[in-house]
Amino acid sequence: KKDIPAVNFIIHEIHCRRNIEICPYCSDSIPKSEMKNHIESEHVQVTCKCRMKMESSLLKDHEASSCPLRPVLCQFCDIQLAFNKLQEHELYCGSRTEPCGLCGRHVLLRELKEHPLVCG
């Protein structure tokens, strides 16, 4: 899978056939001596805390961006909670009010950012 000068091609091909394997899962070129370790570290099936099964190499990205149990912060109170609980929490939390520093009216937290545009 790499460009090889034509003069070295036969020797290179012999070396590759002896020492390199193509991973059946990801098609990467892996030294034969490391194939077992590669499969165990990259392609073994693991279960996330959300009970979804995936290859171990995908777990970190899943936990960071798509796991429904990944930790996120509420935009209103900065409490950390699971992503799948965020919408319900923010609906409740954003319904709380705080007095406006300019007009003194009580404003919903979810409307506090836009309030200065209509204040007074």
Secondary structure as UniProt FT lines:
FT   HELIX           6..8
FT   HELIX           9..19
FT   STRAND          20..22
FT   TURN            24..26
FT   STRAND          29..31
FT   HELIX           32..34
FT   HELIX           35..38
FT   HELIX           39..43
FT   STRAND          45..47
FT   TURN            49..50
FT   STRAND          53..55
FT   HELIX           56..65
FT   TURN            68..69
FT   STRAND          71..73
FT   TURN            75..77
FT   STRAND          80..82
FT   HELIX           83..93
FT   TURN            94..95
FT   STRAND          97..99
FT   TURN            101..103
FT   STRAND          106..108
FT   HELIX           109..111
FT   TURN            112..114
FT   HELIX           115..118
//
